Amino acid sequence: MSAAVIVGCSEYDDPEIADLDFAYEDAARAAVMLQTVAGVNPANIRTLRDQSDQTLLPTRTNLLRVMTSLGRELPQPPDMLYFFFSGHGFHSPEKDSDYFCSTTPTPHCSKKARSASK
């Protein structure tokens, strides 16, 4: 059994992070591809993307909630868990860590966005 969490983040609340044109569509296409090519049951796919219900917007809180609830809802752990993210992200050389930027501002993304825009 396979499962997937798909995130498409086109719109950002932080005015210093540019919105993206196609992340929303990327998420929709990824869901279709995982169903048709990888055979993931649509019931085992959770999608967070812009222009959704508040509980399905691509925020950090919603992502953590969806990943936790998916683990609880599945009858057994998946053999394969796909994670797809379309949106802004960055690498922090100081921490040697990578970050996804969600719709809502986070200290990592906002700080990086301000540095990159100067």
C-alpha positions in Angstrom: 0.0 0.0 0.0 1.2 3.5 -0.9 0.2 6.9 0.4 1.0 10.5 -0.6 1.1 14.0 0.8 1.1 16.7 -1.9 1.7 20.4 -1.3 1.2 23.2 -3.8 2.0 26.6 -2.4 1.5 29.4 -5.0 0.5 32.3 -2.7 2.4 33.6 0.2 1.2 35.9 3.1 4.7 37.4 3.4 4.8 40.3 0.9 8.6 39.8 0.5 8.1 36.3 -0.9 7.0 36.3 -4.5 3.9 34.3 -5.4 4.3 31.5 -7.9 2.2 31.0 -11.0 1.9 27.2 -11.3 2.5 25.5 -7.9 -1.3 25.0 -7.5 -1.5 23.2 -10.8 1.7 21.2 -10.1 0.0 19.7 -7.0 -3.1 18.8 -9.0 -1.0 17.1 -11.7 1.2 15.3 -9.1 -2.0 13.8 -7.6 -3.2 12.5 -11.0 0.3 11.1 -11.8 0.6 9.3 -8.5 -2.8 7.7 -9.1 -2.3 6.7 -12.7 1.5 5.9 -12.8 2.3 4.8 -9.3 -1.1 3.3 -8.5 -1.7 5.2 -5.3 -5.3 4.9 -4.1 -7.0 8.4 -4.2 -8.2 7.7 -0.6 -4.6 7.6 0.5 -3.6 10.9 -1.0 -3.8 14.2 1.0 -3.4 17.4 -0.9 -2.7 20.9 0.5 -2.9 23.7 -2.0 -4.0 27.3 -2.4 -7.6 28.0 -3.3 -8.8 25.3 -0.9 -10.8 25.1 2.3 -8.9 26.7 5.3 -8.0 23.2 6.6 -6.4 22.3 3.3 -4.3 25.4 2.7 -0.5 24.8 2.5 0.3 26.1 6.0 2.9 24.5 8.3 0.1 23.7 10.8 -2.1 22.0 8.2 0.9 20.0 6.9 1.7 18.7 10.3 -1.9 17.9 11.0 -2.4 16.1 7.7 0.7 14.0 8.0 -0.2 13.0 11.6 -3.8 12.2 10.6 -2.8 10.2 7.6 -0.6 8.0 9.8 -3.6 7.4 12.1 -6.2 6.8 9.3 -4.3 4.2 7.4 -4.9 0.6 8.5 -1.1 -0.1 8.4 2.0 1.9 7.7 2.5 2.4 3.9 5.1 0.5 2.0 5.8 3.8 0.2 5.1 7.3 1.2 5.4 9.9 -1.5 5.9 13.6 -0.6 5.6 16.2 -3.3 6.2 19.9 -2.7 5.8 22.7 -5.3 6.7 26.1 -3.8 9.6 28.2 -2.5 12.3 26.7 -0.3 15.9 27.4 0.6 19.1 25.9 1.9 20.6 27.3 5.1 24.4 27.0 4.8 24.8 28.0 8.5 22.6 25.0 9.7 23.2 22.8 6.6 19.4 22.4 6.5 16.8 22.7 3.8 13.4 24.4 4.4 10.0 24.4 2.6 8.3 27.8 2.7 4.6 27.5 3.5 1.8 30.0 2.8 2.1 31.6 6.3 5.4 33.4 7.2 8.0 31.4 9.2 11.1 32.8 10.6 13.4 30.8 8.3 11.6 31.7 5.1 10.9 35.3 5.9 14.5 35.9 7.0 15.8 34.3 3.8 13.4 36.1 1.6 14.5 39.5 3.1 18.1 38.6 2.5 17.6 37.5 -1.0 15.5 40.5 -2.0 18.3 43.0 -1.0 
